Amino acid sequence: MFCWLKKYIEERRERRFVDKVLKYSREYELAAKKERFGESQDGLVLKFFRGVEDERIPQTVDQVEAFSDDDMEMYHDFIQWVYPTIQPSDFHPDAPVISEKFADMLSADKCALHNYCRTCRRYLKYLNFKCEGDGEVLLCAGKDATPEEHAKDFYQLPGHNYLRITRALNSLRETGHVKCSQRLYAAILNSLQFAPKHWVSKETLEYWKDTQKQEG
């Protein structure tokens, strides 16, 4: 009995230590980003959406919109700018991080807001979806495509696009486009009924679902 209790206490201590390390590593990461960018990351992301060129920004809005589908797969540093989030990227340490104030800043800047929607629509088109005005409806791209054809094209995309979708759903919500996030999620779930069984893992579905739990 004593051995079991001792082991339990040690495990609790180890878990608290790991949590503390993660906390301080995340704080260090954010501080390092602030030092590197030399200004508010909100301001830098707004520069991107205003179409301002900056050596710290990998591509401009115009370049992203002009991407071919092959470019969408070739480049891996654009999605963090197109869909900025409050949480740091686990895969690209140099990706910007926005604050909770960014949504208001974006909505107050007509040019930046317009370009946010432009780049969002371009990526959705790559996913075989299209936006019908302020995210009101997300449909299968291509009038002649059947739902089955759409599902086949969408779910045969390289798997890292599932991670990108998670980021997109989070970014839409965190930048003030809650309804767009909800409708994209609903459109994706609707297409699942036409996808082959077990095409998307349960873990991926949970990640997508979790993006919708934070609506409050």
Contacts in CASP RR format, 6 or more apart in sequence:
PFRMAT RR
TARGET T0000
AUTHOR 0000-0000-0000
METHOD contacts of the structure
MODEL  1
MFCWLKKYIEERRERRFVDKVLKYSREYELAAKKERFGESQDGLVLKFFR
GVEDERIPQTVDQVEAFSDDDMEMYHDFIQWVYPTIQPSDFHPDAPVISE
KFADMLSADKCALHNYCRTCRRYLKYLNFKCEGDGEVLLCAGKDATPEEH
AKDFYQLPGHNYLRITRALNSLRETGHVKCSQRLYAAILNSLQFAPKHWV
SKETLEYWKDTQKQEG
26 88 0 8 1.000
29 88 0 8 1.000
29 93 0 8 1.000
30 88 0 8 1.000
30 97 0 8 1.000
33 41 0 8 1.000
33 88 0 8 1.000
33 94 0 8 1.000
33 96 0 8 1.000
33 97 0 8 1.000
34 41 0 8 1.000
36 94 0 8 1.000
37 44 0 8 1.000
37 56 0 8 1.000
37 96 0 8 1.000
40 99 0 8 1.000
41 96 0 8 1.000
41 97 0 8 1.000
41 98 0 8 1.000
41 99 0 8 1.000
42 98 0 8 1.000
42 99 0 8 1.000
42 101 0 8 1.000
42 102 0 8 1.000
42 105 0 8 1.000
43 105 0 8 1.000
44 54 0 8 1.000
44 56 0 8 1.000
44 57 0 8 1.000
44 96 0 8 1.000
45 81 0 8 1.000
45 84 0 8 1.000
45 96 0 8 1.000
45 98 0 8 1.000
45 102 0 8 1.000
46 102 0 8 1.000
46 105 0 8 1.000
46 106 0 8 1.000
46 109 0 8 1.000
46 112 0 8 1.000
47 54 0 8 1.000
47 57 0 8 1.000
48 54 0 8 1.000
48 57 0 8 1.000
48 60 0 8 1.000
48 61 0 8 1.000
48 81 0 8 1.000
49 61 0 8 1.000
49 106 0 8 1.000
49 109 0 8 1.000
49 111 0 8 1.000
49 112 0 8 1.000
49 113 0 8 1.000
49 115 0 8 1.000
49 116 0 8 1.000
49 119 0 8 1.000
50 109 0 8 1.000
50 111 0 8 1.000
50 112 0 8 1.000
50 115 0 8 1.000
51 60 0 8 1.000
51 61 0 8 1.000
51 62 0 8 1.000
51 111 0 8 1.000
51 115 0 8 1.000
53 60 0 8 1.000
57 81 0 8 1.000
58 75 0 8 1.000
58 77 0 8 1.000
58 78 0 8 1.000
58 81 0 8 1.000
59 75 0 8 1.000
59 77 0 8 1.000
59 78 0 8 1.000
59 81 0 8 1.000
61 115 0 8 1.000
61 118 0 8 1.000
61 119 0 8 1.000
64 78 0 8 1.000
64 81 0 8 1.000
64 82 0 8 1.000
64 119 0 8 1.000
64 122 0 8 1.000
65 118 0 8 1.000
65 119 0 8 1.000
65 122 0 8 1.000
67 75 0 8 1.000
67 78 0 8 1.000
67 122 0 8 1.000
67 126 0 8 1.000
69 126 0 8 1.000
72 123 0 8 1.000
72 126 0 8 1.000
73 158 0 8 1.000
76 91 0 8 1.000
76 92 0 8 1.000
76 160 0 8 1.000
77 92 0 8 1.000
77 94 0 8 1.000
77 95 0 8 1.000
79 123 0 8 1.000
79 164 0 8 1.000
79 167 0 8 1.000
80 89 0 8 1.000
80 92 0 8 1.000
80 95 0 8 1.000
80 96 0 8 1.000
80 167 0 8 1.000
81 95 0 8 1.000
81 96 0 8 1.000
82 119 0 8 1.000
82 120 0 8 1.000
82 122 0 8 1.000
82 123 0 8 1.000
82 171 0 8 1.000
83 120 0 8 1.000
83 123 0 8 1.000
83 164 0 8 1.000
83 167 0 8 1.000
83 168 0 8 1.000
83 170 0 8 1.000
83 171 0 8 1.000
83 172 0 8 1.000
84 96 0 8 1.000
84 97 0 8 1.000
84 98 0 8 1.000
84 102 0 8 1.000
84 171 0 8 1.000
84 174 0 8 1.000
84 175 0 8 1.000
85 97 0 8 1.000
85 98 0 8 1.000
85 167 0 8 1.000
85 170 0 8 1.000
85 171 0 8 1.000
85 174 0 8 1.000
86 97 0 8 1.000
86 98 0 8 1.000
86 99 0 8 1.000
86 100 0 8 1.000
86 170 0 8 1.000
86 174 0 8 1.000
87 97 0 8 1.000
87 170 0 8 1.000
88 95 0 8 1.000
88 97 0 8 1.000
89 95 0 8 1.000
89 167 0 8 1.000
91 163 0 8 1.000
98 174 0 8 1.000
98 175 0 8 1.000
100 174 0 8 1.000
102 174 0 8 1.000
102 175 0 8 1.000
103 174 0 8 1.000
103 175 0 8 1.000
103 176 0 8 1.000
105 112 0 8 1.000
106 112 0 8 1.000
106 113 0 8 1.000
106 116 0 8 1.000
106 175 0 8 1.000
106 176 0 8 1.000
107 113 0 8 1.000
107 176 0 8 1.000
116 175 0 8 1.000
117 131 0 8 1.000
117 134 0 8 1.000
120 131 0 8 1.000
120 168 0 8 1.000
120 172 0 8 1.000
120 180 0 8 1.000
121 130 0 8 1.000
121 131 0 8 1.000
123 164 0 8 1.000
123 168 0 8 1.000
124 130 0 8 1.000
124 131 0 8 1.000
124 138 0 8 1.000
124 184 0 8 1.000
125 141 0 8 1.000
127 154 0 8 1.000
127 157 0 8 1.000
127 161 0 8 1.000
127 165 0 8 1.000
128 140 0 8 1.000
128 141 0 8 1.000
128 145 0 8 1.000
128 150 0 8 1.000
128 153 0 8 1.000
128 154 0 8 1.000
129 138 0 8 1.000
129 139 0 8 1.000
129 140 0 8 1.000
129 141 0 8 1.000
129 154 0 8 1.000
129 184 0 8 1.000
129 187 0 8 1.000
130 138 0 8 1.000
130 139 0 8 1.000
130 141 0 8 1.000
130 142 0 8 1.000
131 137 0 8 1.000
131 138 0 8 1.000
131 180 0 8 1.000
132 138 0 8 1.000
132 139 0 8 1.000
134 179 0 8 1.000
134 180 0 8 1.000
135 177 0 8 1.000
135 179 0 8 1.000
135 180 0 8 1.000
135 183 0 8 1.000
135 184 0 8 1.000
136 183 0 8 1.000
137 183 0 8 1.000
138 183 0 8 1.000
138 184 0 8 1.000
138 186 0 8 1.000
138 187 0 8 1.000
139 187 0 8 1.000
140 147 0 8 1.000
140 150 0 8 1.000
140 191 0 8 1.000
141 150 0 8 1.000
145 153 0 8 1.000
147 191 0 8 1.000
147 193 0 8 1.000
147 194 0 8 1.000
148 194 0 8 1.000
150 191 0 8 1.000
150 194 0 8 1.000
151 191 0 8 1.000
151 192 0 8 1.000
151 194 0 8 1.000
151 195 0 8 1.000
152 194 0 8 1.000
152 195 0 8 1.000
154 191 0 8 1.000
154 195 0 8 1.000
155 191 0 8 1.000
155 195 0 8 1.000
155 196 0 8 1.000
155 199 0 8 1.000
155 200 0 8 1.000
162 200 0 8 1.000
162 204 0 8 1.000
162 207 0 8 1.000
165 188 0 8 1.000
165 208 0 8 1.000
166 204 0 8 1.000
166 207 0 8 1.000
166 208 0 8 1.000
166 211 0 8 1.000
168 184 0 8 1.000
169 181 0 8 1.000
169 184 0 8 1.000
169 185 0 8 1.000
169 208 0 8 1.000
169 211 0 8 1.000
169 212 0 8 1.000
170 181 0 8 1.000
170 211 0 8 1.000
172 178 0 8 1.000
172 180 0 8 1.000
172 181 0 8 1.000
172 184 0 8 1.000
173 181 0 8 1.000
173 211 0 8 1.000
173 214 0 8 1.000
173 215 0 8 1.000
178 215 0 8 1.000
181 211 0 8 1.000
181 212 0 8 1.000
182 212 0 8 1.000
182 215 0 8 1.000
185 208 0 8 1.000
185 211 0 8 1.000
185 212 0 8 1.000
188 208 0 8 1.000
192 200 0 8 1.000
END
